[in-house]
């Protein structure tokens, strides 16, 4: 199995983390809701 490097801009990390948290809370629980996932906006600070 080959290992691939993951590259992300430091400015994008907050948004990536927020999206992961939204995915986990809406799509990985007992009550999966695509509508909730698509309608949830990330709660992040802009720089």
Secondary structure, 3 states (H helix, E strand, C coil): CCCCCCCCCHHHHHHHHHHHHHHHHHHCCCCCCHHHHHHCCCCCCCC
